[in-house]
């Protein structure tokens, strides 16, 4: 896990097309997390969904517990726990337990619930989901921050002298972040408690341009409630795929991206069809989709940084399977090897050392060449021809 600079990870809904083996799909998600842990990514946020067939994980907590046993460093969070579906005491208790079981690698992401079909099956009205999320979050933060028992009653849950029987492993508690799409409600909920933000709207049309204003709302809300916001805890969720060049990257993802958009987001979830004939290419041009070469993706992150009005803490890939397995795993490797270092400062010293050595090569290496030459001379022998040829450049270097 990186300890300085920008952080990187994924928002793992996950998305798996209908018709394939769901057991293997879940195993592939776990394989991806293990690969990311090896590559040095910082975090994974794992979704909660209960319908529609694509987003298969019903319990982020179960998945986190399994992933924790198969990884060493990567942070593991819910992306997100749908608070209206659960009693807040149960949410708090489960994540305190995960905080202990992972020795501080657990994170709690919260939201109102993304799929209306989930809420429908539980008899929840969509209009009530956001207010209930706010009430639940208030209760969870009171349980985590208060030394006194918490008593609270709403029209859907009650706390009677409630307290946690385990204190969090992490001081003062594990990281908590609120999902935000396009409306200000998510950043306002984060601001009330001084929490992190997961900006899912950054990957939507118009999302990058709205970033600065959303953070401003979060800071204003925090100030009203005696809290402060930290940009290091602000993560942007965008679509990413890296290949050797722009054309190859687009070629690898174009077909499956279109399948996902049409069959899931439009035909299943009922979102209106896009007006563009080529939304993927348009998204790349607008900066909402980072698909291309290393240089293209780096420029895209710099642009998001500028639009944010002061910076953010990290970038999360919206984990997808737009490319095949080999291309997807290689994309994560290319990003880790060549993109991450440019935002984490990890190659500054190696480049500096190389620059210094290049600039001083005559001063540094010439005495060594002369010493070896002298060693041969003192023994009455001439240095081999191949040695004289190799060292001529060092003696004559500027």
C-alpha positions as CSV (number, residue, x, y, z in Angstrom):
1,X,0.0,0.0,0.0
2,X,1.3,3.4,-1.0
3,X,2.0,5.8,1.9
4,X,2.2,9.0,0.0
5,X,0.7,10.7,-3.0
6,X,-2.4,9.7,-4.8
7,X,-4.1,6.3,-4.1
8,X,-5.5,3.9,-6.6
9,X,-8.0,1.1,-6.5
10,X,-11.3,-0.3,-7.9
11,X,-15.0,0.1,-7.3
12,X,-16.1,-3.5,-7.8
13,X,-19.8,-3.6,-8.3
14,X,-19.1,-6.1,-10.0
15,X,-20.4,-6.3,-13.5
16,X,-20.8,-9.7,-15.1
17,X,-22.8,-10.4,-18.2
18,X,-25.8,-12.7,-18.1
19,X,-25.3,-16.2,-19.3
20,X,-21.8,-17.0,-17.9
21,X,-21.0,-19.1,-14.9
22,X,-21.6,-16.9,-11.8
23,X,-19.4,-19.0,-9.6
24,X,-16.4,-18.5,-11.9
25,X,-17.3,-14.8,-12.2
26,X,-17.0,-14.4,-8.4
27,X,-13.8,-16.3,-8.4
28,X,-12.5,-14.0,-11.1
29,X,-13.3,-11.0,-8.9
30,X,-11.3,-12.5,-6.1
31,X,-8.4,-13.2,-8.5
32,X,-8.4,-9.6,-9.6
33,X,-8.2,-8.4,-5.9
34,X,-5.2,-10.7,-5.4
35,X,-3.5,-9.4,-8.5
36,X,-4.1,-5.8,-7.4
37,X,-2.6,-6.6,-4.0
38,X,0.5,-8.0,-5.7
39,X,0.8,-4.9,-8.0
40,X,0.6,-2.5,-5.1
41,X,-2.9,-1.0,-5.5
42,X,-4.3,0.7,-2.4
43,X,-7.9,-0.3,-2.0
44,X,-11.0,-2.2,-3.2
45,X,-14.6,-1.1,-2.6
46,X,-17.0,-4.0,-3.1
47,X,-20.7,-3.5,-3.9
48,X,-24.0,-4.8,-2.5
49,X,-26.8,-5.7,-4.9
50,X,-29.7,-8.1,-4.7
51,X,-31.3,-8.1,-8.2
52,X,-31.0,-7.6,-11.9
53,X,-28.5,-10.4,-12.5
54,X,-25.3,-8.5,-13.3
55,X,-23.9,-7.2,-9.9
56,X,-23.6,-10.5,-8.1
57,X,-22.3,-9.8,-4.6
58,X,-25.0,-9.6,-2.0
59,X,-22.7,-9.3,1.1
60,X,-19.6,-7.1,0.8
61,X,-18.7,-8.2,4.3
62,X,-18.5,-11.9,3.4
63,X,-16.4,-11.0,0.4
64,X,-14.1,-8.7,2.4
65,X,-13.5,-11.4,5.0
66,X,-12.5,-14.0,2.3
67,X,-10.4,-11.5,0.4
68,X,-8.6,-10.5,3.6
69,X,-7.3,-14.0,4.0
70,X,-5.9,-14.0,0.4
71,X,-4.2,-10.6,0.4
72,X,-1.5,-8.9,2.5
73,X,-1.7,-5.1,2.1
74,X,-4.7,-3.8,0.1
75,X,-7.6,-2.0,2.0
76,X,-11.0,-3.6,1.6
77,X,-14.2,-1.7,1.8
78,X,-17.9,-2.0,1.0
79,X,-18.8,0.0,-2.1
80,X,-21.3,0.5,-0.8
81,X,-23.4,-0.9,2.0
82,X,-27.0,0.1,1.3
83,X,-27.9,1.5,4.7
84,X,-31.7,1.4,4.4
85,X,-31.5,-2.3,4.0
86,X,-29.9,-2.9,7.5
87,X,-30.3,-2.0,11.1
88,X,-27.5,0.5,11.8
89,X,-26.3,-1.3,14.9
90,X,-25.7,-4.4,12.8
91,X,-23.7,-2.4,10.2
92,X,-21.5,-0.9,12.9
93,X,-20.9,-4.2,14.6
94,X,-20.0,-6.1,11.5
95,X,-17.5,-3.5,10.3
96,X,-15.9,-3.2,13.8
97,X,-15.5,-7.0,13.6
98,X,-13.9,-6.7,10.1
99,X,-11.7,-3.9,11.4
100,X,-10.3,-6.4,13.9
101,X,-10.2,-9.4,11.6
102,X,-8.2,-7.5,8.9
103,X,-6.0,-5.7,11.5
104,X,-7.1,-2.3,10.2
105,X,-7.7,-3.0,6.5
106,X,-11.5,-2.6,6.5
107,X,-13.4,0.4,5.2
108,X,-17.1,1.2,5.2
109,X,-18.7,2.8,2.2
110,X,-22.3,3.9,2.5
111,X,-25.2,4.8,0.2
112,X,-29.0,4.7,-0.1
113,X,-29.1,1.7,-2.4
114,X,-28.5,1.9,-6.2
115,X,-31.1,-0.5,-7.6
116,X,-34.7,0.3,-7.3
117,X,-35.5,-3.4,-7.8
118,X,-33.7,-4.2,-4.6
119,X,-35.7,-1.7,-2.6
120,X,-39.0,-2.9,-4.3
121,X,-38.5,-6.5,-3.1
122,X,-38.0,-5.3,0.5
123,X,-41.0,-3.0,0.3
124,X,-39.0,0.2,0.5
125,X,-40.2,3.3,-1.3
126,X,-37.5,5.0,-3.3
127,X,-38.4,8.4,-1.9
128,X,-37.5,7.2,1.6
129,X,-34.1,5.7,0.8
130,X,-32.0,8.8,1.0
131,X,-33.6,10.1,4.3
132,X,-33.2,6.6,5.8
133,X,-29.5,6.5,4.8
134,X,-29.0,9.8,6.5
135,X,-30.7,8.6,9.7
136,X,-28.7,5.3,9.7
137,X,-25.4,7.1,9.1
138,X,-26.2,9.5,12.1
139,X,-26.8,6.4,14.3
140,X,-23.6,4.6,13.1
141,X,-21.4,7.7,13.7
142,X,-22.9,8.1,17.2
143,X,-22.2,4.5,18.0
144,X,-18.6,4.9,16.8
145,X,-17.8,8.3,18.3
146,X,-19.8,8.3,21.6
147,X,-18.6,7.0,24.9
148,X,-22.2,6.9,26.1
149,X,-25.0,4.5,25.1
150,X,-27.0,5.7,22.1
151,X,-30.8,6.0,22.3
152,X,-32.5,6.9,19.0
153,X,-35.9,6.1,17.4
154,X,-37.1,6.6,13.9
155,X,-40.0,5.2,11.9
156,X,-37.9,2.2,10.8
157,X,-35.3,1.4,13.5
158,X,-34.7,2.0,17.2
159,X,-31.6,2.1,19.4
160,X,-32.2,1.6,23.1
161,X,-29.1,2.3,25.2
162,X,-27.1,0.8,22.3
163,X,-23.4,0.5,22.5
164,X,-20.6,-1.4,20.6
165,X,-19.2,-4.3,22.6
166,X,-16.0,-4.1,20.6
167,X,-14.1,-0.8,20.2
168,X,-12.8,-0.3,16.6
169,X,-9.3,-1.7,16.0
170,X,-8.5,1.5,14.1
171,X,-8.2,4.7,16.1
172,X,-10.6,6.4,16.2
173,X,-12.5,4.2,13.7
174,X,-12.1,2.6,10.3
175,X,-12.3,4.8,7.2
176,X,-15.9,5.7,6.1
177,X,-16.9,7.2,2.8
178,X,-20.3,8.3,1.3
179,X,-21.2,7.5,-2.3
180,X,-22.0,10.6,-4.4
181,X,-23.4,10.6,-8.0
182,X,-24.7,13.9,-9.3
183,X,-27.0,15.4,-6.7
184,X,-25.5,17.2,-3.6
185,X,-27.1,14.8,-1.1
186,X,-24.1,12.4,-0.9
187,X,-21.5,15.1,-0.3
188,X,-23.8,16.8,2.2
189,X,-24.1,13.6,4.2
190,X,-20.3,13.3,4.1
191,X,-19.9,16.9,5.2
192,X,-22.2,16.5,8.2
193,X,-19.8,14.0,9.7
194,X,-16.4,14.9,8.0
195,X,-16.2,11.7,6.1
196,X,-14.7,10.6,2.8
197,X,-16.5,10.8,-0.6
198,X,-16.7,8.3,-3.4
199,X,-17.6,10.3,-6.5
200,X,-19.3,7.9,-8.9
201,X,-20.6,10.8,-11.0
202,X,-17.0,11.6,-12.1
203,X,-17.4,9.0,-14.8
204,X,-20.7,10.4,-16.2
205,X,-21.2,13.0,-18.8
206,X,-20.8,16.4,-17.2
207,X,-19.5,14.8,-14.0
208,X,-15.9,16.0,-14.1
209,X,-17.1,19.6,-14.6
210,X,-19.3,19.3,-11.5
211,X,-16.5,18.1,-9.2
212,X,-15.3,21.4,-7.8
213,X,-18.8,22.6,-6.9
214,X,-19.6,19.3,-5.2
215,X,-16.6,19.5,-3.0
216,X,-17.5,23.1,-2.2
217,X,-20.9,22.0,-1.0
218,X,-19.2,19.3,1.2
219,X,-16.9,21.8,2.8
220,X,-19.7,24.3,3.4
221,X,-21.9,21.6,5.0
222,X,-19.0,20.4,7.2
223,X,-18.3,23.9,8.4
224,X,-22.0,24.2,9.5
225,X,-21.6,21.0,11.6
226,X,-18.2,21.7,13.1
227,X,-16.4,19.3,10.9
228,X,-13.7,19.5,8.3
229,X,-13.2,17.8,4.9
230,X,-9.9,16.3,3.8
231,X,-9.3,16.0,0.0
232,X,-7.2,13.0,0.6
233,X,-10.4,11.1,1.5
234,X,-12.0,12.1,-1.8
235,X,-11.9,9.3,-4.5
236,X,-13.2,9.6,-8.1
237,X,-14.7,6.6,-9.8
238,X,-14.1,6.4,-13.5
239,X,-13.8,3.9,-16.3
240,X,-10.2,2.9,-17.1
241,X,-8.5,0.6,-19.5
242,X,-4.8,0.8,-20.6
243,X,-3.1,-0.8,-23.6
244,X,0.0,-0.1,-25.7
245,X,-1.7,2.6,-27.7
246,X,-5.0,4.5,-28.0
247,X,-6.3,2.5,-31.0
248,X,-5.6,-0.8,-29.4
249,X,-7.2,0.1,-26.1
250,X,-10.4,1.2,-27.8
251,X,-10.5,-1.9,-30.0
252,X,-10.1,-4.2,-26.9
253,X,-13.1,-2.7,-25.0
254,X,-15.5,-1.4,-27.7
255,X,-17.7,-4.4,-28.2
256,X,-18.2,-5.5,-24.6
257,X,-18.7,-1.9,-23.4
258,X,-21.6,-1.5,-25.9
259,X,-23.1,-4.8,-24.8
260,X,-23.0,-3.7,-21.1
261,X,-24.5,-0.4,-21.9
262,X,-27.4,-1.7,-24.0
263,X,-28.3,-4.9,-22.3
264,X,-27.8,-3.8,-18.6
265,X,-28.1,-0.1,-18.2
266,X,-30.7,0.5,-21.0
267,X,-32.7,-2.7,-21.4
268,X,-32.6,-3.9,-17.8
269,X,-32.3,-0.8,-15.6
270,X,-34.3,1.4,-18.0
271,X,-31.9,4.2,-18.5
272,X,-32.7,6.1,-21.7
273,X,-30.4,5.3,-24.6
274,X,-27.5,7.6,-25.2
275,X,-27.8,10.2,-27.8
276,X,-24.3,9.5,-29.1
277,X,-23.6,6.9,-31.8
278,X,-20.2,6.3,-30.2
279,X,-20.5,7.0,-26.4
280,X,-17.2,5.3,-25.6
281,X,-15.1,7.5,-27.9
282,X,-17.1,10.6,-26.8
283,X,-16.4,9.7,-23.2
284,X,-12.7,9.4,-23.9
285,X,-12.7,12.8,-25.5
286,X,-14.7,14.4,-22.7
287,X,-12.4,12.9,-20.0
288,X,-15.1,10.8,-18.4
289,X,-13.6,7.6,-19.7
290,X,-9.8,6.9,-19.4
291,X,-9.2,4.4,-22.2
292,X,-6.0,4.5,-24.1
293,X,-2.2,4.4,-23.8
294,X,-0.3,5.2,-20.6
295,X,0.2,8.8,-21.7
296,X,-3.4,9.3,-22.6
297,X,-4.6,8.0,-19.2
298,X,-2.0,10.1,-17.4
299,X,-3.3,13.2,-19.2
300,X,-6.8,12.3,-18.2
301,X,-6.0,12.1,-14.5
302,X,-4.2,15.4,-14.7
303,X,-7.3,16.9,-16.3
304,X,-9.6,15.5,-13.5
305,X,-7.2,17.0,-11.0
306,X,-7.5,20.4,-12.6
307,X,-11.3,20.3,-12.8
308,X,-11.5,19.3,-9.1
309,X,-10.5,22.7,-8.0
310,X,-7.7,21.7,-5.7
311,X,-7.1,18.0,-6.0
312,X,-8.4,14.7,-4.7
313,X,-7.0,11.8,-2.9
314,X,-7.4,8.9,-5.3
315,X,-8.8,7.3,-8.5
316,X,-10.9,4.2,-8.5
317,X,-11.5,2.1,-11.6
318,X,-15.1,1.2,-12.1
319,X,-14.2,-2.5,-12.5
320,X,-15.6,-3.9,-15.7
321,X,-15.0,-6.7,-18.1
322,X,-14.9,-4.8,-21.3
323,X,-11.7,-6.6,-22.4
324,X,-10.9,-10.3,-22.1
325,X,-9.2,-11.7,-19.0
326,X,-5.6,-11.4,-20.3
327,X,-6.1,-7.8,-21.6
328,X,-7.8,-6.8,-18.4
329,X,-5.1,-8.1,-16.1
330,X,-2.4,-6.5,-18.3
331,X,-4.3,-3.2,-18.2
332,X,-4.0,-3.2,-14.4
333,X,-0.3,-4.1,-14.6
334,X,0.5,-1.3,-17.1
335,X,-1.3,1.2,-14.9
336,X,0.6,0.0,-11.8
337,X,4.0,0.0,-13.6
338,X,3.8,3.3,-15.5
339,X,0.8,5.4,-14.4
340,X,0.8,5.1,-10.6
341,X,4.5,6.2,-10.2
342,X,3.7,9.5,-11.9
343,X,1.2,10.4,-9.2
344,X,2.9,8.8,-6.1
345,X,6.5,10.1,-6.4
346,X,7.9,6.6,-6.3
347,X,10.4,7.1,-9.3
348,X,11.6,10.6,-8.3
349,X,14.7,9.3,-6.5
350,X,15.6,6.7,-9.1
351,X,15.4,9.3,-11.9
352,X,17.3,11.7,-9.8
353,X,20.0,9.2,-9.2
354,X,20.3,8.4,-12.9
355,X,20.4,12.1,-13.9
356,X,23.2,12.7,-11.3
357,X,25.2,9.8,-12.5
358,X,24.8,10.7,-16.1
359,X,25.9,14.3,-15.4
360,X,29.0,13.2,-13.5
361,X,30.0,10.1,-15.3
362,X,33.5,11.4,-16.3
363,X,34.3,12.5,-12.7
364,X,32.9,9.3,-11.2
365,X,34.0,6.6,-13.6
366,X,37.2,7.9,-15.1
367,X,39.3,7.2,-12.0
368,X,38.0,3.6,-11.9
369,X,39.0,3.1,-15.5
370,X,42.4,4.4,-14.8
371,X,42.8,2.2,-11.8
372,X,42.0,-0.9,-13.7
373,X,44.3,0.1,-16.5
374,X,47.1,0.7,-14.0
375,X,46.5,-2.7,-12.4
376,X,47.3,-4.4,-15.7
377,X,50.3,-2.1,-16.4
378,X,51.9,-2.8,-12.9
379,X,51.7,-6.5,-13.7
380,X,53.5,-5.9,-17.0
381,X,50.5,-6.7,-19.0
382,X,48.4,-4.7,-21.4
383,X,44.6,-4.5,-20.8
384,X,42.6,-6.7,-23.2
385,X,41.5,-5.0,-26.4
386,X,37.8,-5.4,-25.5
387,X,38.4,-3.6,-22.2
388,X,40.2,-0.7,-23.8
389,X,37.4,-0.4,-26.3
390,X,34.6,-0.4,-23.6
391,X,36.3,2.2,-21.4
392,X,37.4,4.6,-24.1
393,X,34.0,6.3,-23.9
394,X,34.2,6.7,-20.2
395,X,37.6,8.4,-20.4
396,X,36.5,10.7,-23.1
397,X,33.1,11.5,-21.7
398,X,32.1,15.1,-21.0
